[in-house]
Amino acid sequence: MIVITGAAGFIGSCLAAYLNSQGFTDLVLVDDFSRPEKRKNYQGKAHTHMVARNALPNWLRANEQRVQAIVHLGARTDTLETDEQVFEQLNLKYSQTVWQLCAAYQIPLVYASSAATYGDGSAGFSDDAATTARLQPLNAYARSKHAFDCWALEQVEAPYFWAGLKFFNVYGPNEYHKGRMASVVWHAYRQIEETGRLRLFKSYRADIADGEQRRDFIYVGDIVRIIFELLNQRKYSGIYNAGTGQARSFLDLGRAVFAALGREPQIEFIDMPENLRASYQYFTEAPMNKLRQSGIEFEPTSLEEGVSHYVQQYLIPQAYW
């Protein structure tokens, strides 16, 4: 039995679909299932139980002997939310409870961290535990993820295997409900369908041209494969980057969306809102050597291939994985 928190969300529902495709149907889906716009994410997924988020600790205490692993993906992910207490409760304290139960019952744990913990990137993007404490996240969401990473690294009592994954810019199916927090690919598709054009933020750095801001965009199919391999291997605990290892520009992404739609690119640049400028990341790229050295080998999907698959197989038909 595998427990997935955040199972009604983007990555959690994709993980459930992938596990089903690999023959795993004894799944426990955990989330706040009250949001109707997320229902299609988990409908049709083979599972054994659905457990409300707040009921999970007691459910685990009663069923721990049946649980083979927990993948903790549930979190508050709004980077524009400023209430630190919201993140402290949902992203820090709740995650600490899940960790402590996994440690007590020796259940393997894979949890979601974030590349947002790297802040403006001036401290680099190394997932070496020795550098974690030096990072300076730029918003409340990132600070909550960073706080849990630091706390986890300090724990003497730990699950016999655990892995924290610093997700970079993940895109792919089942993110329809995310609104403004959906991926750039989703927003680009919507803009192009509605207006025929794509608007990208101008650069506010003299050394970076408009549209040449670069991020490590990773297809959700690659993320769930990484999780699956970690669950299978269960050897080397620690925090790992989860990206492609290759930064690509927003212009590259925009052109890929136009290509997937069979259209000529029509791209313009607009002012970035002032409240985003101080916390904007101009470059992210995931060094992936630590994950590969742990024995996890995978070839990431190229941006062009991933965008094409996402747009043509999911966004155009409004399909779910």
Helices and strands as residue ranges (DSSP letters): E 2-5, H 10-21, E 27-31, G 36-38, H 39-42, E 49-52, G 53-55, H 56-63, G 64-66, E 69-72, H 84-87, I 88-93, H 94-105, E 109-114, G 115-118, G 129-134, H 140-154, E 162-167, E 169-171, G 176-181, H 184-195, E 198-201, E 214-215, E 217-219, H 220-233, E 238-242, E 248-249, H 250-260, E 267-270, H 274-277, H 289-293, H 303-310, I 311-315
